[in-house]
Amino acid sequence: FLFLMVETSWSQDFFYRVNHLGMEEGLSFRHATVVVQDNVGFIWIGTRNGLNRFDGYEFLHYTVNASERGPSISGNAINDLEIDQDGNLWVATNQGVDVLNPTTNEIKSFSTSEVFEKKSGIQGVDEITITKTSGRVFIHSHLYQRFDRFYNTVEYQNGNFSELVFSDTSNRKYEYIANVFEDAESSLWCRPANTKTFFQLNDQYQILNAIELPDSIGPYRLKK
């Protein structure tokens, strides 16, 4: 279920009205995995049984099988939701990724195999990173091999997916990326999985700089 809080004021006092939204009110599943609000004002709620759009009055459902209640999306288990600089909603599912225009309700879907075409064994999309400065879109997933977890990252540009892979001066190849972000000057930084080093990359994924965290911070204490 989901709680929505509405703030009202009277003089210097603030009061909150809490609305409970559950399956009885139209939510497609009892647990929400992720919630965002788009530029139009819709509230989007991801669950393990589809995507929900709430307009303040009622829900519209998005699931794998299209119906009169809403368009079809790539998968029912919603892992992440992000809004890009054009106001589009990016949806990470257990079967791929969807790009939804909240104004027109048009959806463009990509299967997991389309997103990670060079990788086998990946079942779905875990997370989406949209950088705040330049709006670059990175899509993340993982696979397990012999009890190890490997992270895979691709960048979406002009309808194509490019794998985020780079090598250092000793020709060591980094292809499993745990963190991606931009600094205030729009420079791209990333950290390979199971390392403590952040690399600054140019647009061709060539290393410009590297910063290694102190020994007191182990790689497993970092996010992911």
JODAFEN-V19789 format. One record per residue. N is the residue number from 1. D_CENTER is the distance of its C-alpha to the mean C-alpha in whole Angstrom. Layout:
N,D_CENTER
N,D_CENTER
This chain:
1,21
2,20
3,22
4,22
5,24
6,26
7,28
8,32
9,35
10,38
11,40
12,39
13,37
14,34
15,33
16,30
17,30
18,27
19,27
20,26
21,24
22,24
23,25
24,28
25,26
26,24
27,21
28,20
29,20
30,21
31,18
32,15
33,12
34,10
35,11
36,11
37,14
38,14
39,17
40,19
41,19
42,18
43,16
44,13
45,13
46,11
47,14
48,15
49,17
50,15
51,14
52,16
53,17
54,20
55,22
56,24
57,26
58,25
59,22
60,21
61,19
62,17
63,18
64,19
65,22
66,23
67,25
68,27
69,25
70,22
71,20
72,19
73,15
74,14
75,14
76,15
77,13
78,10
79,7
80,4
81,5
82,6
83,9
84,11
85,14
86,16
87,14
88,13
89,10
90,7
91,7
92,6
93,9
94,12
95,14
96,11
97,9
98,11
99,11
100,13
101,16
102,17
103,20
104,21
105,19
106,19
107,16
108,16
109,14
110,14
111,15
112,14
113,17
114,17
115,13
116,15
117,19
118,20
119,19
120,21
121,20
122,16
123,15
124,12
125,8
126,7
127,4
128,2
129,5
130,8
131,11
132,13
133,16
134,16
135,13
136,12
137,9
138,8
139,7
140,8
141,10
142,13
143,17
144,20
145,23
146,26
147,25
148,22
149,19
150,17
151,14
152,13
153,11
154,12
155,12
156,12
157,16
158,18
159,17
160,17
161,15
162,17
163,16
164,16
165,19
166,22
167,25
168,28
169,31
170,32
171,30
172,28
173,25
174,22
175,19
176,17
177,15
178,13
179,12
180,12
181,13
182,16
183,19
184,21
185,22
186,19
187,20
188,17
189,17
190,16
191,17
192,18
193,18
194,21
195,22
196,23
197,23
198,21
199,21
200,22
201,21
202,22
203,21
204,23
205,21
206,24
207,25
208,26
209,26
210,26
211,25
212,26
213,26
214,29
215,30
216,30
217,26
218,25
219,22
220,21
221,21
222,18
223,15
224,14
